[in-house]
């Protein structure tokens, strides 16, 4: 979707979208002709709107939340890759890793 469609769906002004892009809260894809947005960008936009409108979070707070959300997504991806790598190991190595990762109670 393009800028106009994105703004229409989220019911925001184009100046608001421009600010979000400048702040790097939203990072649109780009083609040779225009910026483009995916479903994940809509989800981020809805989160930003909830933070600002429903929760009263200020600009600096949105920066922090967006950064934390990005960190969580990055960590989840790394964890997925780690789980795949463990799954490819010899069963004895898998068992040793699982035991090392299991906290003693």
Number of C-alpha atoms within 10 A of each C-alpha: 15 14 16 12 12 21 18 11 11 14 10 14 13 14 10 11 19 13 12 15 13 11 13 13 20 20 16 18 13 11 8 5 6 11 13 16 17 13 10 11 17 17 12 16 21 14 16 22 18 13 17 15 11 10 10 12 16 11 12 8 13 19 15 11 16 17 13 12 12 13 12 12 11 12 12 12 12 12 12 12 12 11 11 11 11 16 12 10 12 9 11 9 13 15 13 11 13 12 11 10 9 9 7 6 3
